[in-house]
Amino acid sequence: MDAATVSASIVVAAVANVSFACAVGACLAALMLDRAPPLVRHRSQRFAAGCVVTLIVADAVNLLLEAALMSGSAPRAAFAVLVPVMTQSHFGAVWSAGFVALVVWAGLLVRTREGGWAIRMGIALVAAAVFAFSKAASSHAADAGDFALPEWIHWGHLCATATWAGLVIASGLRVLPMLREHVYSQSVAHFAGRLSATATLALAAVLMSGAYNADRGLGGSFVPLMRSDWGHILDAKLVLVGAAIVLGGINRIFYLPHVRRGGSSTAANSFLTILRVEAVAMIGVLSAAAVLAHTVPGAHPGT
C-alpha cells in the first residue's frame, strides 16, 4: 500500500469530516435563527452551501484515492479502474448513494427563496444523514455486515459528532460573529441558549456511541490503548474531546447565564473566545477521526 496515497487519503478525509460537520452545524444554526432577520439565515445557508461544495470535491478526490488503494495503482492511473470500483465493489455502491445525497443537499442550499426555508433545511439534514450512513457503511463498522448494529451505532456517532462539532465550529467562526456584527443582542442570547442545549444533547449521544465504537475497536480490552497505533490515535482523540468538553462546560456554567440575561459585552466576548478555542479542538477531533478510519483497529492481532 503506497504510503503517499494513504497520507493523501487521510488529509482528504479530514477535510471532508470538517466540511461535513460545518455544513450540518450551519444548517442547524439556520433553523435556530428563526428569530433573526432573513439576511442572517441566508448567510448561514450560504456558508453551509460552501461547505457542502467543498465536501463534494473532497468526496470525489476520495473516490479516486480509494480506487488507487484498492487497485494498488498510483492515483493518476486510478481513472482506469473507477468504473469497476463503482459498479463492482461495496465501497462504490455506498459512495454513489452518498454522492447523490450530497448533490441533493447542495441543490437545496443554493436556493435563496425565503419561503419554505425551514422545510428545505429539514430535507437538507435528511440528505446529510443519508450521506453519513454511506460513510458508516464504508467504515470499519461495516465489517459486521450491512445494516448490522455496529453500522447503525457508528452512523449515530457520525451524526451526533457532526451536530456537536459542527455547531461549535460554525457558530464560533460564522454565526455568532455575524449576529454580534449586526447588534442582534436578543438573537445572540436566544441562539446561544439553543446552541448550548443542542450541543449538550449531541455530546451525550457522542459519548454513548463513542464508548461502543471504542470497546469494539479495542476488543473489550484496554491493552491496545497503549500497544497499538489505533489505540494511540484514540488516546489523542480522547484528550481533544476532553478539552472540548471542559471548554464547553466553562461556557455553559460561567458565561452563558450572563449572555442570556443580556449582560455586559465582556461576557459575550469571553463566550465567543472560548467557543472558538473549542472549535479548534473540534477540528483536531475530526482530524483524528480521519486517521482512525485509515488505521487497523487495535483489537486486530499485530496492530
C-alpha positions as CSV (number, residue, x, y, z in Angstrom):
1,M,0.0,0.0,0.0
2,D,1.5,3.3,-1.1
3,A,2.2,5.5,1.9
4,A,1.8,8.7,0.0
5,T,-1.6,7.7,-1.2
6,V,-2.7,6.7,2.3
7,S,-1.4,10.0,3.6
8,A,-3.3,11.9,0.9
9,S,-6.4,9.9,1.7
10,I,-6.2,10.8,5.4
11,V,-5.8,14.5,4.6
12,V,-8.8,14.4,2.2
13,A,-10.9,12.5,4.8
14,A,-10.0,15.2,7.4
15,V,-11.1,18.0,5.1
16,A,-14.3,16.0,4.4
17,N,-15.0,15.5,8.1
18,V,-14.6,19.2,8.9
19,S,-16.7,20.3,5.9
20,F,-19.4,17.8,6.7
21,A,-19.6,18.9,10.3
22,C,-19.6,22.6,9.4
23,A,-22.4,22.1,6.8
24,V,-24.5,20.2,9.4
25,G,-23.8,22.9,12.0
26,A,-24.7,25.7,9.7
27,C,-28.0,24.1,8.6
28,L,-28.9,23.5,12.3
29,A,-27.9,27.1,13.1
30,A,-30.2,28.4,10.3
31,L,-33.1,26.6,11.9
32,M,-32.2,28.0,15.3
33,L,-32.1,31.5,13.8
34,D,-35.9,31.7,13.4
35,R,-36.0,35.0,15.4
36,A,-33.1,36.6,13.4
37,P,-33.6,38.7,10.2
38,P,-33.7,36.7,6.9
39,L,-30.3,38.1,6.0
40,V,-28.6,36.2,8.8
41,R,-30.3,33.0,7.9
42,H,-29.3,33.4,4.2
43,R,-25.7,34.0,5.2
44,S,-25.7,30.9,7.3
45,Q,-27.2,28.9,4.4
46,R,-24.6,30.2,2.0
47,F,-21.9,29.1,4.5
48,A,-23.4,25.7,4.6
49,A,-23.6,25.6,0.8
50,G,-19.9,26.4,0.5
51,C,-19.1,23.6,3.0
52,V,-21.1,21.1,1.0
53,V,-19.4,22.1,-2.2
54,T,-16.0,21.5,-0.5
55,L,-17.3,18.2,0.7
56,I,-18.4,17.2,-2.8
57,V,-14.9,17.9,-4.1
58,A,-13.2,16.1,-1.2
59,D,-15.6,13.1,-1.7
60,A,-14.7,12.9,-5.4
61,V,-11.0,13.0,-4.7
62,N,-11.5,10.4,-2.0
63,L,-13.1,8.1,-4.6
64,L,-10.0,8.4,-6.8
65,L,-7.7,7.7,-3.9
66,E,-9.7,4.7,-2.7
67,A,-9.7,3.3,-6.2
68,A,-5.9,3.7,-6.3
69,L,-5.6,1.9,-2.9
70,M,-7.9,-0.9,-3.9
71,S,-6.2,-1.5,-7.2
72,G,-2.6,-0.9,-6.0
73,S,-2.0,1.7,-8.6
74,A,-0.9,5.3,-8.5
75,P,-3.7,7.9,-8.2
76,R,-3.1,9.2,-11.7
77,A,-3.7,5.7,-13.1
78,A,-6.8,5.0,-10.9
79,F,-9.1,6.5,-13.5
80,A,-8.9,3.3,-15.5
81,V,-10.4,1.3,-12.6
82,L,-13.1,3.8,-11.5
83,V,-15.9,2.1,-13.4
84,P,-15.2,-1.4,-11.9
85,V,-14.8,0.1,-8.4
86,M,-18.1,2.0,-8.6
87,T,-20.1,-0.9,-10.2
88,Q,-18.5,-4.0,-8.7
89,S,-17.5,-3.1,-5.2
90,H,-19.3,-2.4,-1.9
91,F,-17.4,0.8,-1.5
92,G,-18.5,2.0,-4.9
93,A,-22.2,1.3,-4.2
94,V,-22.3,3.2,-0.9
95,W,-20.1,6.0,-2.3
96,S,-22.6,6.5,-5.1
97,A,-25.5,6.7,-2.7
98,G,-23.7,9.2,-0.6
99,F,-22.7,11.3,-3.5
100,V,-26.3,11.6,-4.7
101,A,-27.3,12.7,-1.2
102,L,-24.6,15.4,-1.4
103,V,-25.9,16.7,-4.7
104,V,-29.4,16.9,-3.3
105,W,-28.1,18.6,-0.2
106,A,-26.2,21.2,-2.3
107,G,-29.2,21.8,-4.5
108,L,-31.4,22.6,-1.5
109,L,-28.9,25.1,-0.1
110,V,-28.3,27.1,-3.3
111,R,-31.9,28.2,-3.4
112,T,-32.2,31.6,-1.8
113,R,-36.0,32.0,-1.8
114,E,-37.2,32.8,1.8
115,G,-40.5,30.8,1.5
116,G,-40.2,27.3,2.9
117,W,-36.6,27.7,4.1
118,A,-37.3,25.7,7.2
119,I,-38.6,22.7,5.2
120,R,-35.6,23.0,2.9
121,M,-33.2,22.9,5.9
122,G,-35.0,19.9,7.3
123,I,-34.8,18.0,4.0
124,A,-31.1,19.1,3.7
125,L,-30.4,17.5,7.1
126,V,-32.1,14.3,6.0
127,A,-29.8,14.3,2.9
128,A,-26.9,14.8,5.3
129,A,-28.0,11.8,7.4
130,V,-28.1,9.7,4.2
131,F,-24.5,10.8,3.4
132,A,-23.4,9.9,7.0
133,F,-24.9,6.4,6.6
134,S,-22.9,5.9,3.4
135,K,-19.8,6.8,5.4
136,A,-20.7,4.4,8.2
137,A,-21.3,1.7,5.5
138,S,-17.8,2.0,4.2
139,S,-16.1,2.2,7.6
140,H,-14.7,-0.5,10.0
141,A,-18.2,-0.8,11.4
142,A,-19.3,-2.4,8.1
143,D,-17.1,-5.4,8.8
144,A,-20.0,-6.7,10.9
145,G,-22.3,-6.7,7.8
146,D,-24.7,-4.4,6.0
147,F,-27.2,-2.8,8.3
148,A,-25.8,-4.6,11.4
149,L,-25.9,-2.9,14.8
150,P,-22.3,-1.6,14.7
151,E,-23.1,0.2,11.4
152,W,-26.2,1.9,12.9
153,I,-24.4,2.9,16.0
154,H,-21.5,4.3,14.0
155,W,-24.0,6.2,11.9
156,G,-25.5,7.7,15.0
157,H,-22.0,8.6,16.2
158,L,-21.2,10.4,12.9
159,C,-24.5,12.3,13.1
160,A,-24.0,13.3,16.7
161,T,-20.4,14.3,16.2
162,A,-21.3,16.4,13.2
163,T,-24.0,18.1,15.3
164,W,-21.8,18.8,18.3
165,A,-18.6,19.8,16.4
166,G,-20.5,21.4,13.5
167,L,-22.5,23.7,15.7
168,V,-19.4,24.7,17.7
169,I,-17.3,25.4,14.6
170,A,-20.0,27.1,12.5
171,S,-21.2,29.2,15.5
172,G,-17.8,30.3,16.6
173,L,-16.4,31.1,13.2
174,R,-19.5,32.4,11.4
175,V,-22.9,32.7,13.2
176,L,-22.2,34.4,16.5
177,P,-19.7,36.9,15.0
178,M,-22.4,37.7,12.3
179,L,-25.1,38.2,14.9
180,R,-22.9,40.5,17.0
181,E,-21.8,42.4,14.0
182,H,-25.4,43.4,13.3
183,V,-26.1,44.0,17.0
184,Y,-28.9,41.5,17.3
185,S,-28.5,41.2,21.1
186,Q,-31.8,39.3,21.6
187,S,-30.9,36.9,18.8
188,V,-27.5,36.3,20.3
189,A,-29.0,35.3,23.7
190,H,-31.7,33.1,22.1
191,F,-29.2,31.4,19.8
192,A,-26.6,30.9,22.4
193,G,-29.1,29.1,24.6
194,R,-30.2,26.8,21.8
195,L,-26.6,26.2,20.8
196,S,-25.7,25.1,24.3
197,A,-28.7,22.8,24.8
198,T,-28.4,21.1,21.4
199,A,-24.6,20.6,21.8
200,T,-25.1,19.1,25.2
201,L,-27.6,16.5,23.9
202,A,-25.3,15.8,20.9
203,L,-22.4,15.3,23.3
204,A,-24.4,12.7,25.3
205,A,-25.0,10.8,22.1
206,V,-21.3,11.1,21.1
207,L,-20.1,9.7,24.4
208,M,-22.5,6.7,24.3
209,S,-21.9,5.7,20.7
210,G,-18.2,6.5,21.0
211,A,-17.9,4.2,24.0
212,Y,-19.4,1.4,22.0
213,N,-17.2,2.0,19.0
214,A,-14.1,2.2,21.2
215,D,-14.9,-1.0,23.0
216,R,-15.4,-2.8,19.7
217,G,-12.2,-1.4,18.2
218,L,-10.2,-2.3,21.3
219,G,-11.7,-5.8,21.5
220,G,-13.0,-5.2,25.0
221,S,-9.5,-4.6,26.4
222,F,-7.6,-1.5,27.4
223,V,-4.3,-3.1,26.4
224,P,-4.5,-1.9,22.8
225,L,-4.8,1.7,24.0
226,M,-1.1,1.6,24.9
227,R,0.2,-1.1,22.4
228,S,-1.4,-0.3,19.1
229,D,-1.3,2.6,16.7
230,W,-5.1,2.7,16.7
231,G,-5.1,3.0,20.4
232,H,-2.5,5.8,20.5
233,I,-4.6,7.8,18.0
234,L,-7.7,7.1,20.0
235,D,-5.9,8.4,23.1
236,A,-5.1,11.7,21.3
237,K,-8.7,12.0,20.2
238,L,-10.0,11.4,23.7
239,V,-7.7,14.2,25.0
240,L,-9.1,16.6,22.5
241,V,-12.7,15.5,23.3
242,G,-12.0,16.1,26.9
243,A,-10.6,19.6,26.2
244,A,-13.7,20.4,24.2
245,I,-16.0,19.2,27.0
246,V,-14.1,21.3,29.6
247,L,-14.3,24.4,27.4
248,G,-18.0,23.9,26.6
249,G,-18.7,23.4,30.3
250,I,-16.9,26.6,31.2
251,N,-19.1,28.5,28.7
252,R,-22.3,26.8,29.8
253,I,-21.7,27.3,33.5
254,F,-20.0,30.7,33.7
255,Y,-20.7,32.8,30.7
256,L,-24.0,31.6,29.1
257,P,-26.2,32.9,32.0
258,H,-24.7,36.4,31.5
259,V,-25.3,36.2,27.8
260,R,-28.9,35.1,28.2
261,R,-29.6,38.0,30.6
262,G,-28.1,40.4,28.1
263,G,-25.2,41.2,30.3
264,S,-22.0,43.0,29.6
265,S,-20.2,42.7,26.3
266,T,-17.3,41.2,28.2
267,A,-19.3,38.0,28.9
268,A,-20.3,37.7,25.3
269,N,-16.7,38.3,24.2
270,S,-15.5,35.6,26.6
271,F,-18.2,33.2,25.4
272,L,-17.2,33.7,21.8
273,T,-13.4,33.4,22.5
274,I,-13.9,30.1,24.4
275,L,-16.2,28.8,21.7
276,R,-13.5,29.5,19.1
277,V,-10.9,27.6,21.1
278,E,-13.3,24.8,21.4
279,A,-13.8,24.9,17.6
280,V,-10.0,24.4,17.2
281,A,-10.2,21.3,19.5
282,M,-13.2,20.0,17.4
283,I,-11.2,20.3,14.2
284,G,-8.5,18.2,15.9
285,V,-11.1,15.6,16.9
286,L,-12.4,15.4,13.4
287,S,-8.9,15.1,12.0
288,A,-8.1,12.3,14.5
289,A,-11.2,10.5,13.4
290,A,-9.9,10.6,9.8
291,V,-6.7,9.0,10.9
292,L,-8.5,6.3,12.9
293,A,-10.6,5.5,9.9
294,H,-7.5,4.6,7.9
295,T,-5.8,2.6,10.8
296,V,-6.5,-1.0,11.6
297,P,-8.4,-1.3,14.9
298,G,-6.4,-2.2,17.9
299,A,-8.4,-5.4,18.5
300,H,-6.8,-6.9,15.4
301,P,-3.7,-9.0,16.0
302,G,-0.4,-7.5,15.1
303,T,-1.6,-3.8,15.2
